[in-house]
Amino acid sequence: MDMELVETVGEQFGDLGIYESNVIDTADMSPAETVSAIKNRMKKKAYFLL
């Protein structure tokens, strides 16, 4: 694993500023729970880029 790349990506996503409220914390979710959370947000038409 390229640790430099992992650290760089971590830094880039460390402070999302105004977009932080759009984050779904999936750390304690199963893959099925993650998919469900995303689908629920999509049904609400949340997080779409125009």
Backbone as a ProteinNet text record, in pm:
[ID]
protein_1_A
[PRIMARY]
MDMELVETVGEQFGDLGIYESNVIDTADMSPAETVSAIKNRMKKKAYFLL
[TERTIARY]
84.7	0	89.6	53.1	128.1	83.2	156.7	118	118.7	207.1	209.4	78	29.8	-96.7	-212	-212.1	-317.3	-317.4	-201	-190.6	-238.2	-204	-245.6	-397.1	-456.8	-602.3	-667.2	-612.1	-664.2	-662.1	-555.1	-544.2	-648	-670	-764.6	-908.3	-940.2	-1075.3	-1087.8	-981.1	-980.9	-1067.3	-1075.4	-1154.3	-1236.4	-1362	-1448	-1521.7	-1502	-1562.5	-1713.3	-1767.7	-1912.9	-1977.2	-1897.3	-1950.9	-1955.3	-1907.8	-1902.2	-2040.3	-2144.1	-2279.4	-2328.5	-2259.8	-2297.3	-2234.1	-2150.4	-2077.3	-2167.4	-2159.6	-2225	-2114.2	-2115.9	-2014.7	-2049.6	-1974.1	-2001.3	-1909.8	-1835.2	-1736.7	-1797.9	-1918.3	-1981.5	-2096.1	-2101	-2208	-2157.9	-2248.1	-2218.4	-2232.3	-2184.5	-2205.1	-2353.4	-2439.4	-2582.5	-2639.2	-2595.2	-2640.6	-2592.2	-2470.9	-2415.8	-2498.3	-2528.6	-2610.1	-2747.1	-2805.9	-2936.7	-2932.1	-2828.6	-2814.1	-2801.5	-2724.2	-2706.3	-2837.4	-2906.7	-3034.2	-3136.6	-3139.1	-3231.2	-3201	-3073.7	-3036.6	-3073.7	-3058	-3092.5	-3242.8	-3323.5	-3468.8	-3510.6	-3436.3	-3464.7	-3406.7	-3339.9	-3272.8	-3165.7	-3100.6	-2991.1	-2860.7	-2768.6	-2632.4	-2618.6	-2709.8	-2694.1	-2624.2	-2530.3	-2461.5	-2538	-2550.8	-2621.4	-2524.2
-116.9	0	123.7	219.4	344.3	438.5	440.5	519.6	669.4	714.2	856	895.8	810.1	835.5	836	740.1	732.3	858.2	903.9	1025.7	1148.2	1155.1	1267.8	1272.1	1157.7	1152	1185.8	1135.3	1166.1	1314.7	1380.8	1525.9	1600	1553.2	1619.2	1608.4	1498.7	1479	1513.2	1556.6	1587.1	1705.6	1804.9	1924.1	1956.1	1917.8	1938.1	2071.1	2144.9	2277.4	2273.1	2351.5	2361.7	2231.3	2138.4	2011.6	1902.8	1932.6	1834.6	1775.5	1857.2	1808.5	1705.1	1691.5	1593.8	1456.9	1445.4	1321.6	1219.7	1096.9	985.3	905.9	902.6	829.1	681.4	605.8	463.4	374.7	434.6	359.5	240.3	256.9	149.4	84.1	104.7	48.1	-72	-165.4	-277.1	-226.3	-302.4	-260.7	-240.5	-327.9	-314.9	-187.9	-155	-32.7	90.8	84.4	195.8	218.8	111.9	122.3	179.9	133.1	182.5	332.5	375.9	517.8	602.9	555	628.3	633	520.1	516.6	610	614.5	705.1	850.2	885.6	1022.4	1052.3	952.4	972.2	991.3	916.4	931.7	1072.8	1130.3	1267.5	1371.2	1320.5	1404.9	1492.8	1436.9	1505.2	1474.1	1565.6	1543.5	1532.9	1587.7	1586	1712.9	1696.5	1810.6	1858.1	1985	2040.3	2105
0	0	0	-80.1	-90.8	21.4	131	247.8	218.3	131.6	96.1	28	-59.3	-126.6	-26.2	64.8	166.8	251.8	291.6	372.6	293.9	166.9	83.5	70	42.4	29.4	163.6	271.3	404.5	433.3	395	413.8	329.4	208.4	118.5	169.3	235.7	286.4	433.9	495.6	638.5	676.2	590.9	618.6	494.8	497.4	381.7	385.6	493.7	503.3	492.7	400.3	386.6	339.2	289.7	239.4	346.4	465.6	574.5	605.1	594.2	624.7	523.5	411.6	310	331.3	431.7	456.8	524.9	480.3	547.9	616.1	747.7	822.8	819	743.4	725.1	807.7	899.4	977.5	1051.4	1101.5	1177.8	1101.6	970.9	888.6	810.4	789.8	700.3	556.6	459.4	320.3	287.5	336.7	310.4	373.4	493.7	560	484.4	433	355.4	229.6	158.2	36.9	71.2	178.8	221.7	252.8	322.5	356.4	230.2	135	9.2	-68.2	-75.9	-148.5	-84.1	48.8	117.7	83.7	79.3	42.9	-101.6	-188	-328.5	-345.6	-269.5	-276.8	-236.4	-144.3	-98.9	-194.3	-298.9	-398.3	-333.2	-234.7	-168.7	-242	-238.3	-286.8	-437.7	-512.5	-656.3	-702.1	-792.5	-850.3	-972.2	-983.6	-1099.1	-1194.2
[MASK]
++++++++++++++++++++++++++++++++++++++++++++++++++

